[in-house]
């Protein structure tokens, strides 16, 4: 899933290590998310956006919170 984590981290002046500790995942798993090799579940996506202080859609522009019927 496309994401804007890396540029937001730069804007906020925080590291991947800091963010991974805040949301309770390993640095390596966060790296996989940033490089679009893994997709976070909704709960983790919300945590990431919360700790970055930006709306979910800014972090994950393609993320949909509703289920298609």
N, C-alpha and C positions, 0 to 999 in steps of 0.2 A: 504494500500500500504506500502510495506516495506520501511523503511527509516533509515538513519544514523544520524539523527539530534542530538540525545543525545551525542554520542561520539564526534561529531564535536563541539558541545557546550563546552564540557570539554576541547578539544584541544585548542579552542579559548579563554577559560577562561571567557565565558559570560554565563548569566543565561537565563532560559526560559522566565522570565519576560522581560528582555532586548529585546530578539528576538520578543516576541509577540508585544511589543510596536513599534518596528521598522517596522514590517509588517502590523500593524493595526488590530490585532485580540486579543481576550482575552487569558489570560494564560490558562484558562480551555480548550478552543478550541485547542490551541497548544498542550496541554497535550494529548488530544484525538488523534491528528495527530501522535504524538510521539509514542503513545501506539497502533497505527494501528487500531483505532476504527473509524477514519474519514479519508477521502482522500481529500487532498487539490485540488482545481482546478488548471489548468496550470498556471494561473496568480499568484496565491499564492505560488505555488511551485517555480516559478522563483524568486519571491521576497525573499523567504526564502533562496534560494541558493545564491542570490546576497548579502544579508546582512551577510551571513556566509562566503562569500568570496570563495566559492568553486563551481565547475561545478554542474549543475543540476543532472547529472547522478551519481555523488558521494553522493548527499543527498538522491536521490530517484533512486536507481539502477534499479528498474523495470519500471520506468516512461518512457512512449513512447510519443514523441512529434508529431509523425505522426499518421494518422488514417488508420486503416486497411481497405482494400477495398474488 
